[in-house]
Amino acid sequence: MDQLNYWAIAERDIEIQNPITDRKLRLLDDYCDIRDGLSVLDIGCGKAWLMRQWADKHAIEGVGIDINPRFLEVARRKPPARGHLTFHNASAKGFPISPASYDIVLCLGASFAIGEVPQALEWMAAATKPGGSVVLGDMVLRHHPEVPKGDILPPDTVSMMGVVERHGAEVSATISASEADFERYVSHHRHATLTWARENPKHPDHAEVLSKSRRDWMYYQRTIRPLLGWTIFVGRKNG
């Protein structure tokens, strides 16, 4: 099964492709001081909901990178009212970026596109102008398990702040998903994949889609719900 097709199925009914609300994402307007003339890079942009909102209101120059062409079709569908956006169907690792060339570098839920979180932050900080914003959204540990878990768990919020700051950006704000935000996001995936399976019973990927949907759903119930959360860290690059 093509994983890109799976995620196109799971996220076909949503444009905000992270476990967070539009209201919370709009806090980034202030935290990143969005205004005309800024340059923005969105790594793993998907449908680029946030950057498209910014470009409707402000004359920004935005670049989005994603490997899923079906998400980029949505991102390109409606030109923004004021800003200019360019989207590239490419891997972030091989994409040419000049050092210190963007005012804001975003990576919301897609650090894996570059590597582990430290490697992603190093890459992002290098692409950000001094004084610019480094914005990372990722999983965090909310509650330490009473007994060791078999799963490799992410760091907690304080530890993640330390990782961000060791890579050259002082954390100035955090925005966290609630349990309800995460539940709604994962439930969208589950509902969309089950609906697709009912509509496409003869599809060659039918069994694999159902299998992955079930695994992800149970991982959420057993591990994410009791232990994990999702937080956006806004850092200001030193200099």
N, C-alpha and C positions, 0 to 999 in steps of 0.2 A: 504493500500500500504506500502510495506517495504521501508523506507527512504533510506536505504543503496543501494537498487536496483535503486531507483530514481537517486541518485548521480552517480552511475555507468553508467547510461544512459546519464545523463547530461554531464559527463566529460569523455565520452568514447574516444573522439577525441583529448584530450589534456593531456599533461604530467605535465606541470606547472599548478598546481591547485589553483592558486591565481591570482589576477588581476595585474600581473606584468610581465615584460619581462625577458628573460634569461640574456640579457645584464646587466640589473639592479641587478639581483640576483648575478651575478659574482662579483659585488662590495664587496660582503661578503667575498670573498677570501682574500681580503686585510684587511677589517675591523675586521675579526675574526682571522687573521694571520694564515691561513690554512697551515699546514706543516705535515710532517711525524710524527707519534707517538701520534697524538691527539685522544682523545676519544670524541665521539659526540652522543648526544641523540636527536632524532627528534620525538616530540610529535604530534600525528595526522599526521603522515608522508605521508599518501596517497601513491602515486606512488614514492615518495622520490627522485624526480628529482635532487634536489640540493645535497643531501648527496651522491647520485650515481655519480654525477659529481666530487665531491671532492675525492671519493674513486677510481675513474679512474686515478686521477693525483697523489694522495698521499696515503701513507700507514697509513690510519686512521683506528680506530676501531669504527664502528658506530652501533647504535641500533635504530631501528624504531618501533614505536608503532602505530597501527591503528585498528579500529574496522571493517573496510570494507575489507573483504578477497579478493574482486575482484581488489581492488587497490594494495594490497600486491602481488597478482599474477604478476602484471606488475613490481613491484619493484624487485621481485626475478628473473625476466626472464633472465637477463644477468649479470653474476658475474662481479664485477668491476676488472679492470686491476691490481690495486695495493692494495687497502684497503680491509678490511673484514667487511661485513655488516650482521647484524642479524635482522630479522623482526619478530614481535610478533603481532598476531591477538588478541588484548586484549584492555581493557579499561585502560587509563592512570591512572585513580584514584586508581585502585587496583593493579597497577603494582609495584613490589618491587624495590625501588631505594635506594641505600646507600647514605647517606648524603655526599655532596662535592665529587662526584665520576666522574664527567664529565668535560672536558675542555670547551665544547660548549653544551648548551642546546637550541634547536630550538623549536619554536611553531609558525608556519606560518599559520594564519587563522584558528586555531583550539583551541583557549583558552577555548572554551565551553567544551572541553573534560575533563577539570579539574574543571571549575566553572566560576565565574566572573573573569574579568581581574586581580583584586588584588590577588585573591586566586591562579590563574594560575601563576602569577609572584612569589608569595611566594614559591610555589611548585618548580618552575624552579630554583629560586635562591638557594634553599636548596640543589638541586641536582648538583649545579655547584661548581667547585673548586674555592677557592679564586684566584682572578686574571683572572678567566675564563670569557667566553662570554655568556650572556643571550640575546637571539634574539627572539623578539616577533613581529609578523606581525598581525595587526588588523585594524578594521575600526576606523576612526577618523572623527570628525566633522570639515568640512572645512568652512562652512558658517552658522552662527546662523540664524534660521528662523525669519522672521519679526514678525510673530505671533506664539504662542506656537503650536507645532505639537502634534498630538495624539501619535505618535510613541516615544518610549524611544530611545533617541539619544546618541551616544557614546561621550566621552570627546574630546576636540580639542587636537591638537598635543602638545601644551605646557602643558596642564593638564595631558596628557598621560605620558609625560616625567617625570612629578612630581610623578606619580604613580610608574613608573619604579624605580626612584631614592629612593623613600620611602621604596622600597622593596630590597634595598641593592646593586643596580647596577647603576653606573654612566653612563648616556647615552653619547656615544662617536660618534655616527653616526645615521643618519636616511636615509631611502630610500623610496620615495613615488611613488605610482602609479599615472600616468597621467589619465585624463579623458578618453583618447583614450585607455589606457591599460584596464581600468575597462569596458569600452564599449565593447571591443573585448572579454573579458572574459565572460561577461554576454551574449553576442550575441552567443558565442559558446554553452552555455547552451541552449539557446532558439532554436537555429538551430538543435542541436543534439536531443532535446526532440521532436520537431516537425517531424524530419526525422524518429525517432523511431516510433512515432505514425502512420505515413503513412505506415511504414513497418509492423506494428503489429496491424492492426485494430481490431482484435478479442481478443487481450490480455485482461485478466480480470482487469488489472491496467490502461487500455487505458484512460479512462475518468479522473482518478485521476492524471495521469502524465500530461495530458493536462491542468488540473485545476491548479496544482501547478506551472507548467511552466508559465502559464499566470499570476498568482499572483506574482511570483518572477520577471517576466519581467516588470510588471507595478510598482512594488515597486522600482525597479531600476529607471525607468523613472520618477516617482513622488517624490522619496525621496533621493535615492543615487545620481543620477545625479546632482540635484541642491544643495545638502547639504553635502554629505559625501565623504570621500576618504579612501584610504588604505595606511598604512605606516608601514615599518619595523623599529623597534627601536633596536639598538645594544647597549647593556649595558656591562660594565666591572664590574664584581663582586668585591666588596670591599674586601680588605685583601691581 
